Amino acid sequence: MATEPGLTWQRFRDLKLSELTDAADGWRAASAFADAARERVDGDMGGRLTKTQDSESARAAVKRLKRLSANYHYIRTETGLVRGALDGLATELGAPQRRLRDALDDAASLGYTVNDSGSIDYPAGGKNDLTGDPHPGGSVVGNNGLIGAGNPGLYRDANGMLDPAPAPGTPALKSPNPHRAKAQDVADRLAHAMREAHEIDARYSSALHKLKAAPGLTVDTRTWADVGSDADAVSQAAQNYLEKQLPLDKSPAERKEWWDHLSQEQRDEYLSAFPGVIGNLDGIPATARDEANRENLQLLIGQLGVKHDDASREMLGGLKGIQEKLEEGGEPPTYLLGIGDEGNGRAIIAYGNPDTADNVSAYVPGLGTKLDADFAGGTVNRALQTALGAHHVDQSSRTSSIVWLGYDAPQTTPGDLASGKSVMFTNDAEAGAPDYNAFMAGISATHEGGNPHVTAIGHSYGSLTVGLAAQEKGGIPGADDIILVGSPGTGADNAQDLNVGKDHVYVGAADNDIVTKLPNHAEASGMASGAVGGGSAGFVLGAGMAGPPGALFGGGVGALVGGIAGYNAQDAQTDPSEHWFGTDPASESFGATRFMVDDGATIIEDRGKMSAHSNYFNPDEDQESADNIAKIVAGKSEEIKLETPR
């Protein structure tokens, strides 16, 4: 449909919206054909050729097949966007068309004439008390609700003010003819309906005009950047449609119920047209989220691939790293449960299907984590190691191990410190905790076999996020156990506050992990005050004894000595188990179960790398810790090796 400025109410009244949905069905069929063709090229043709042939000609053929597959992928995506736009257009036009037809029916039943312009003529009516004659009829122009000269139902009065009136100089609602007010009501409804129709069509026309295929058969980064732009345009055009059709403001359980009641055709429509929305919607099954997010991943790679700023290049490295892991395949299978470029990037990756697993763990990383190559190459592997370890512990059960980067972890930049978003503040954890709980509620809602054994895992600053999530009303949805490793605190004073029972809170804290021994606020304040005072005194004393060189040396020594003295003074007056973010989870007073981990290297031995803080999941570096985490996740916590609390 092309509702040009000359669109009349007659054309809109007679428009068959079924023709739009029929067209959408045609694009749906084209999209499905392209998808099936791509699967055949990748599996039956390319896959079989790779497995059975090993020659230069075979490799050349596989290369050409990959090019063909990329073209089918492109066709599937673009035709899916056209389909989604047409479905959205037809759906959104339905309401104003119904209102238009209702207004026209009322005009006909009242005997009014609707003119081509949309104005309405009404007959004489009522009675003039002086003459006994009926009040004369007239004409009204609809007020479409806009404030401004573009509204044909507004006229300027003697003072130049815009005023709703049926004709210049005629008071709006003061006619004694009873038909006048009724006619105005009908005209206003008609004008509102036409205004909405023009607005809807303008949005969708703009989006559809952008859906143009570039010449040639090469599908490269720029091609996907264009597809990403197309997807954004369709999503923006269909925002109202999405808000009405999708349960964006519902709970994960309600979203699951909505999804279950959709036909497969409807599911395919949403997956194809709005992958960025469906893929990140808690309460949608894992296989559907994975399908949508793999599509969205390709779009994001295209969009970031044409940008040249450092942040985009960094995030692009993370996206490509995730893409490589997805393409590797293998066991356990990988599911992309979330992906996005907001903030420092979003990524939720599962090893094993959480909807069918007996055991599910969801690990929240901490300080410095963002969507980059290090995340894809290192942080994600922690989830894989946990999945493999749990399978080794209990091969009779299925485990899904998830890494959840659904929030902005602090990054330790000067800008973060100034904005209150550094690791020294709780802001990021407070923002992430509700989103983590929503994700976990989605895991519970979509699980197919009842209640799985669920473990929430927090590492470093991520343990604060998990801790705050656990302290929300009702705790972490579905969580049976909580694991805290390398924790600076959870914001809680006692393990009992985490809503799983203190016997189900497990803590790993390496002796040489300084993050688990951060000073409390009083100690930090004393250290800072002592350093300033000691540095000043040392500066003055050193300057008096040896001039400028002595001042520098004396100031440094004084700051060191003063800082230590200030720390010790406050340490003597405070609870030794008190940390920056509450009670030390590894302390006896916290009440959790501390499991055995390797001591790790000191910072000096490690040359500042802090490997003692990062090795908890790595069986090559800390077999004890990795084994204990795997046993808890597998529901075999009785087998872990214990360590005495601090």
Secondary structure as GFF3:
##gff-version 3
##sequence-region A 1 646
A	DSSP	alpha_helix	9	14	.	.	.	ID=ss1
A	DSSP	alpha_helix	17	40	.	.	.	ID=ss2
A	DSSP	pi_helix	41	47	.	.	.	ID=ss3
A	DSSP	alpha_helix	48	52	.	.	.	ID=ss4
A	DSSP	alpha_helix	56	110	.	.	.	ID=ss5
A	DSSP	beta_strand	113	114	.	.	.	ID=ss6
A	DSSP	beta_strand	120	122	.	.	.	ID=ss7
A	DSSP	beta_strand	138	140	.	.	.	ID=ss8
A	DSSP	beta_strand	154	156	.	.	.	ID=ss9
A	DSSP	beta_strand	162	164	.	.	.	ID=ss10
A	DSSP	alpha_helix	178	209	.	.	.	ID=ss11
A	DSSP	alpha_helix	221	237	.	.	.	ID=ss12
A	DSSP	alpha_helix	239	245	.	.	.	ID=ss13
A	DSSP	alpha_helix	252	260	.	.	.	ID=ss14
A	DSSP	alpha_helix	264	273	.	.	.	ID=ss15
A	DSSP	alpha_helix	275	278	.	.	.	ID=ss16
A	DSSP	alpha_helix	286	305	.	.	.	ID=ss17
A	DSSP	alpha_helix	310	328	.	.	.	ID=ss18
A	DSSP	beta_strand	334	340	.	.	.	ID=ss19
A	DSSP	beta_strand	346	351	.	.	.	ID=ss20
A	DSSP	beta_strand	359	364	.	.	.	ID=ss21
A	DSSP	alpha_helix	373	374	.	.	.	ID=ss22
A	DSSP	pi_helix	375	379	.	.	.	ID=ss23
A	DSSP	alpha_helix	380	393	.	.	.	ID=ss24
A	DSSP	beta_strand	399	405	.	.	.	ID=ss25
A	DSSP	alpha_helix	414	419	.	.	.	ID=ss26
A	DSSP	alpha_helix	427	446	.	.	.	ID=ss27
A	DSSP	beta_strand	453	459	.	.	.	ID=ss28
A	DSSP	alpha_helix	461	470	.	.	.	ID=ss29
A	DSSP	beta_strand	481	485	.	.	.	ID=ss30
A	DSSP	three_ten_helix	495	498	.	.	.	ID=ss31
A	DSSP	three_ten_helix	502	504	.	.	.	ID=ss32
A	DSSP	beta_strand	505	508	.	.	.	ID=ss33
A	DSSP	three_ten_helix	514	517	.	.	.	ID=ss34
A	DSSP	alpha_helix	521	571	.	.	.	ID=ss35
A	DSSP	beta_strand	578	579	.	.	.	ID=ss36
A	DSSP	beta_strand	582	583	.	.	.	ID=ss37
A	DSSP	beta_strand	593	594	.	.	.	ID=ss38
A	DSSP	alpha_helix	611	614	.	.	.	ID=ss39
A	DSSP	alpha_helix	623	633	.	.	.	ID=ss40
A	DSSP	three_ten_helix	637	639	.	.	.	ID=ss41
###
